[in-house]
Amino acid sequence: DRIATNCCAGTKGCKYFSDDGTFVCEGESDPRNPKACPRNADPRIAYGICPLA
């Protein structure tokens, strides 16, 4: 199950990867102060790994 997000909208501190495990990007948006980001999902992103708060 792919997640629908992009690097801009992804949560800051989370790392996003493609289906084969290749690093795509780190999230850029702080959940407490979200960035204005496009709503389109990055088709390369399959899953994310986020640190526990």
N, CA, C and O of each residue as an XYZ file, in Angstrom:
212
protein
N       0.838     -1.188      0.000
C       0.000      0.000      0.000
C       0.882      1.250      0.000
O       1.577      1.535      0.975
N       0.841      1.974     -1.088
C       1.638      3.197     -1.211
C       1.002      4.307     -0.392
O      -0.212      4.326     -0.187
N       1.835      5.233      0.074
C       1.297      6.410      0.742
C       1.239      7.548     -0.275
O       2.072      7.631     -1.177
N       0.257      8.412     -0.119
C       0.090      9.522     -1.063
C       0.601     10.800     -0.407
O      -0.122     11.449      0.348
N       1.844     11.155     -0.699
C       2.423     12.393     -0.186
C       3.521     12.838     -1.139
O       3.809     12.165     -2.128
N       4.121     13.960     -0.839
C       5.280     14.420     -1.598
C       6.302     14.960     -0.608
O       6.012     15.068      0.583
N       7.482     15.297     -1.082
C       8.574     15.707     -0.189
C       8.229     16.976      0.580
O       8.577     17.096      1.754
N       7.569     17.899     -0.045
C       7.205     19.157      0.603
C       6.188     18.909      1.716
O       6.331     19.452      2.812
N       5.177     18.106      1.452
C       4.100     17.878      2.421
C       4.452     16.809      3.448
O       3.794     16.700      4.483
N       5.483     16.024      3.170
C       5.878     14.975      4.103
C       6.315     15.557      5.439
O       6.837     16.670      5.497
N       6.105     14.814      6.496
C       6.428     15.289      7.838
C       7.928     15.443      8.032
O       8.701     14.537      7.721
N       8.333     16.600      8.549
C       9.748     16.883      8.816
C      10.308     15.804      9.734
O       9.688     15.450     10.737
N      11.471     15.291      9.390
C      12.103     14.236     10.172
C      11.835     12.847      9.623
O      12.568     11.904      9.922
N      10.790     12.719      8.822
C      10.478     11.427      8.199
C      11.300     11.273      6.927
O      11.569     12.249      6.227
N      11.688     10.060      6.641
C      12.425      9.766      5.416
C      11.524      8.927      4.527
O      10.864      7.999      4.995
N      11.500      9.256      3.240
C      10.596      8.601      2.293
C      11.392      7.807      1.264
O      12.441      8.243      0.790
N      10.864      6.631      0.933
C      11.574      5.670      0.091
C      10.684      5.149     -1.033
O       9.457      5.184     -0.940
N      11.330      4.662     -2.104
C      10.615      4.059     -3.228
C      10.365      2.581     -2.939
O      10.801      2.058     -1.913
N       9.662      1.914     -3.851
C       9.341      0.495     -3.706
C      10.566     -0.371     -3.446
O      10.493     -1.330     -2.677
N      11.681     -0.048     -4.073
C      12.878     -0.890     -3.940
C      13.769     -0.458     -2.774
O      14.880     -0.967     -2.627
N      13.294      0.475     -1.944
C      14.042      0.885     -0.767
C      15.003      2.033     -0.999
O      15.750      2.406     -0.095
N      14.997      2.607     -2.215
C      15.866      3.741     -2.511
C      15.345      4.993     -1.807
O      14.154      5.297     -1.875
N      16.245      5.723     -1.127
C      15.867      6.965     -0.463
C      15.409      7.975     -1.503
O      16.101      8.205     -2.494
N      14.241      8.584     -1.282
C      13.714      9.603     -2.195
C      13.959     10.993     -1.617
O      14.513     11.858     -2.296
N      13.548     11.215     -0.362
C      13.712     12.534      0.242
C      13.363     12.488      1.710
O      12.874     11.482      2.223
N      13.624     13.602      2.378
C      13.174     13.787      3.749
C      12.012     14.766      3.718
O      12.012     15.716      2.936
N      11.025     14.532      4.568
C       9.875     15.429      4.638
C      10.296     16.838      5.031
O      11.299     17.022      5.720
N       9.538     17.819      4.597
C       9.889     19.219      4.820
C       8.866     19.989      5.641
O       9.102     21.149      5.976
N       7.731     19.372      5.975
C       6.648     20.120      6.608
C       6.548     19.809      8.103
O       6.496     18.647      8.504
N       6.522     20.857      8.914
C       6.347     20.711     10.358
C       4.849     20.576     10.633
O       4.077     21.453     10.246
N       4.419     19.488     11.298
C       2.981     19.312     11.535
C       2.356     20.469     12.323
O       1.168     20.750     12.168
N       3.136     21.130     13.155
C       2.608     22.259     13.933
C       2.545     23.538     13.105
O       1.831     24.475     13.462
N       3.284     23.582     12.008
C       3.299     24.767     11.148
C       3.487     24.296      9.702
O       4.558     24.481      9.123
N       2.438     23.682      9.116
C       2.571     23.074      7.793
C       2.956     24.076      6.708
O       2.521     25.228      6.715
N       3.778     23.608      5.782
C       4.157     24.420      4.627
C       3.022     24.422      3.615
O       2.196     23.509      3.596
N       2.985     25.445      2.778
C       2.051     25.467      1.653
C       2.670     24.600      0.561
O       3.662     24.982     -0.060
N       2.082     23.444      0.337
C       2.653     22.472     -0.598
C       1.626     22.079     -1.648
O       0.421     22.148     -1.409
N       2.114     21.664     -2.818
C       1.175     21.125     -3.808
C       0.561     19.844     -3.260
O       1.185     19.142     -2.465
N      -0.642     19.546     -3.677
C      -1.352     18.387     -3.170
C      -1.023     17.098     -3.925
O      -1.433     16.012     -3.513
N      -0.281     17.219     -5.029
C      -0.003     16.026     -5.819
C       0.923     15.081     -5.065
O       1.844     15.514     -4.372
N       0.668     13.792     -5.209
C       1.510     12.780     -4.583
C       2.701     12.484     -5.492
O       2.559     12.428     -6.713
N       3.877     12.296     -4.886
C       5.067     11.927     -5.642
C       4.979     10.432     -5.951
O       4.957      9.618     -5.028
N       4.930     10.060     -7.219
C       4.752      8.640     -7.564
C       5.937      7.766     -7.158
O       5.813      6.542     -7.107
N       7.070      8.377     -6.872
C       8.242      7.590     -6.454
C       8.125      7.122     -5.009
O       8.752      6.131     -4.636
N       7.338      7.811     -4.190
C       7.265      7.506     -2.754
C       6.331      6.330     -2.510
O       5.151      6.377     -2.856
N       6.878      5.264     -1.905
C       6.093      4.090     -1.572
C       5.800      4.028     -0.074
O       4.711      3.623      0.333
N       6.787      4.434      0.754
C       6.586      4.386      2.198
C       7.507      5.378      2.893
O       8.472      5.875      2.313
N       7.180      5.650      4.147
C       7.970      6.563      4.941
C       8.332      5.941      6.273
O       7.616      5.085      6.793
N       9.456      6.383      6.819
C       9.890      5.964      8.146
C      10.099      7.232      8.970
O      10.883      8.109      8.606
N       9.376      7.307     10.093
C       9.432      8.498     10.925
C       9.953      8.142     12.307
O       9.638      7.077     12.838
N      10.763      9.044     12.901
C      11.229      8.802     14.267
C      10.067      8.917     15.256
O       9.117      9.665     15.028
N      10.154      8.186     16.329
C       9.116      8.298     17.358
C       9.331      9.599     18.115
O      10.459      9.958     18.452
N       8.248     10.290     18.375
C       8.343     11.594     19.047
C       8.594     11.430     20.528
O       8.702     12.422     21.250
